[in-house]
Amino acid sequence: MKRLIARFLKDEAGVTAVEYALIAALVGVTIIGGARLLGSQVSTTFNTAKTTMKTA
């Protein structure tokens, strides 16, 4: 039983999958944050243009 546990702890094959999952999660969070920020700026720009067009 000790040999099985020791062999399991030495096995690093699953580490790569975990690393890829963490990278994918970080990329996803970055994309979502950027989209929210960009969406807010675009909304503000359109509202400014709308207000300007109403007063002109």
C-alpha positions as CSV (number, residue, x, y, z in Angstrom):
1,M,0.0,0.0,0.0
2,K,2.9,2.4,0.8
3,R,4.4,1.7,-2.6
4,L,1.1,2.6,-4.3
5,I,0.8,5.9,-2.4
6,A,4.4,6.7,-3.1
7,R,4.0,6.0,-6.8
8,F,0.8,8.1,-6.9
9,L,2.6,11.1,-5.3
10,K,5.5,10.8,-7.7
11,D,3.2,10.7,-10.8
12,E,3.2,14.2,-12.4
13,A,1.1,13.4,-15.4
14,G,-2.0,15.2,-14.0
15,V,-0.1,18.3,-13.1
16,T,-0.1,19.5,-16.7
17,A,-3.9,19.3,-16.9
18,V,-4.2,21.3,-13.7
19,E,-1.8,23.9,-15.0
20,Y,-3.7,24.2,-18.3
21,A,-7.0,24.5,-16.4
22,L,-5.6,27.4,-14.3
23,I,-4.3,29.2,-17.4
24,A,-7.7,28.8,-19.1
25,A,-9.5,30.1,-16.1
26,L,-7.1,33.1,-15.9
27,V,-7.6,33.9,-19.6
28,G,-11.4,33.6,-19.2
29,V,-11.4,36.0,-16.2
30,T,-9.2,38.5,-18.2
31,I,-11.5,38.4,-21.2
32,I,-14.6,38.9,-19.1
33,G,-13.0,41.8,-17.3
34,G,-11.9,43.4,-20.5
35,A,-15.3,43.0,-22.1
36,R,-17.0,44.6,-19.2
37,L,-14.6,47.5,-19.2
38,L,-14.8,48.0,-22.9
39,G,-18.6,47.6,-22.9
40,S,-18.9,50.4,-20.3
41,Q,-16.8,52.7,-22.3
42,V,-18.7,52.0,-25.5
43,S,-22.0,52.7,-23.7
44,T,-20.7,56.0,-22.4
45,T,-19.5,57.0,-25.8
46,F,-22.9,56.2,-27.4
47,N,-24.8,58.0,-24.7
48,T,-22.6,61.1,-25.2
49,A,-23.2,61.0,-29.0
50,K,-27.0,60.6,-28.4
51,T,-27.1,63.6,-26.1
52,T,-25.0,65.7,-28.5
53,M,-27.3,64.8,-31.4
54,K,-30.5,65.7,-29.3
55,T,-29.1,69.2,-28.5
56,A,-27.9,69.9,-32.1
